[in-house]
Amino acid sequence: MGSWVVSLTRCAKNASFIAPIAPDFVVELRSNSDTLASLQEKMTEYIANGVRLGVLIDPKNCQVHIYRPDQTPEILDHPESVNCEPEMPLFQLKMAKVWRKL
């Protein structure tokens, strides 16, 4: 399952023509049928194509993988929340409900 967000300022810059735009922020939630390797590859591809922040939530291992351009992915073990700044100002993912479902 995935989702994405694009800031209005990025859309306004491209309003004069139709062009593919990468979202600023994507979230992938690993399901029972997903392999971690396939989702890691997908996140790497997102970043390579212009995504500014990728968050891969892995409930099976109670981990969150944070992807940013020009950085090694950061792996958080059982975090209570995930800070999405500076790409998503003032936005935090609260993980309690995700971990509670296990």
C-alpha positions as CSV (number, residue, x, y, z in Angstrom):
1,M,0.0,0.0,0.0
2,G,1.4,3.4,-0.9
3,S,0.5,7.1,-0.8
4,W,2.1,10.3,-1.9
5,V,2.0,14.1,-1.5
6,V,3.1,17.0,-3.7
7,S,3.4,20.5,-2.4
8,L,1.4,23.2,-4.2
9,T,4.5,25.2,-4.9
10,R,6.0,22.4,-6.9
11,C,2.7,22.0,-8.8
12,A,2.5,25.8,-9.5
13,K,6.0,25.7,-11.1
14,N,4.8,23.1,-13.6
15,A,1.3,24.5,-14.2
16,S,2.0,25.7,-17.7
17,F,2.5,22.2,-19.1
18,I,1.7,18.7,-18.2
19,A,4.7,16.8,-16.9
20,P,5.2,13.9,-14.6
21,I,6.0,15.1,-11.1
22,A,7.4,13.0,-8.3
23,P,5.7,13.5,-5.0
24,D,7.5,15.2,-2.1
25,F,6.6,12.4,0.3
26,V,5.7,8.7,0.0
27,V,4.7,6.1,2.5
28,E,4.8,2.3,1.9
29,L,3.3,0.0,4.5
30,R,4.6,-3.6,4.1
31,S,1.8,-6.2,3.9
32,N,2.2,-9.9,4.5
33,S,2.6,-10.5,0.8
34,D,5.3,-7.9,0.3
35,T,9.0,-8.8,0.5
36,L,11.2,-6.2,2.3
37,A,13.7,-6.3,-0.5
38,S,11.1,-5.4,-3.1
39,L,9.8,-2.5,-1.1
40,Q,13.4,-1.3,-0.4
41,E,14.0,-1.3,-4.2
42,K,10.8,0.6,-4.8
43,M,11.8,3.2,-2.2
44,T,15.2,3.6,-3.8
45,E,13.5,4.1,-7.2
46,Y,11.2,6.7,-5.7
47,I,14.2,8.7,-4.4
48,A,16.1,8.4,-7.6
49,N,13.1,9.9,-9.4
50,G,12.7,13.0,-7.3
51,V,10.9,12.0,-4.1
52,R,12.2,14.0,-1.2
53,L,11.2,11.7,1.7
54,G,10.3,8.1,1.7
55,V,9.0,6.2,4.7
56,L,8.8,2.4,4.6
57,I,6.9,0.9,7.5
58,D,7.7,-2.7,8.3
59,P,5.2,-4.0,10.9
60,K,6.6,-7.5,10.7
61,N,10.0,-6.4,12.0
62,C,8.7,-3.3,13.9
63,Q,11.0,-1.0,11.9
64,V,10.6,2.2,9.9
65,H,13.1,2.8,7.1
66,I,13.6,6.5,6.2
67,Y,14.8,7.4,2.7
68,R,16.2,10.8,1.6
69,P,18.2,11.8,-1.4
70,D,22.0,11.4,-1.1
71,Q,21.7,9.6,2.2
72,T,21.9,6.1,3.4
73,P,18.5,4.9,4.5
74,E,18.0,5.3,8.3
75,I,16.4,2.3,10.1
76,L,14.4,3.0,13.3
77,D,13.6,0.1,15.6
78,H,10.1,0.2,17.0
79,P,9.8,4.1,17.1
80,E,6.9,5.7,18.9
81,S,6.8,8.4,16.1
82,V,8.6,9.3,12.9
83,N,9.6,12.9,12.4
84,C,9.0,13.9,8.7
85,E,10.8,17.3,8.9
86,P,12.1,19.2,7.1
87,E,10.4,17.8,4.0
88,M,7.0,17.8,5.8
89,P,7.1,20.6,8.3
90,L,5.4,19.9,11.6
91,F,4.3,16.4,10.5
92,Q,5.0,13.3,12.5
93,L,3.7,9.7,12.0
94,K,2.5,8.3,15.3
95,M,3.3,4.6,15.2
96,A,1.3,3.3,18.3
97,K,-1.7,2.1,16.3
98,V,0.6,0.3,13.7
99,W,2.5,-1.5,16.4
100,R,-0.7,-2.3,18.4
101,K,-2.1,-4.2,15.4
102,L,0.7,-6.8,15.8
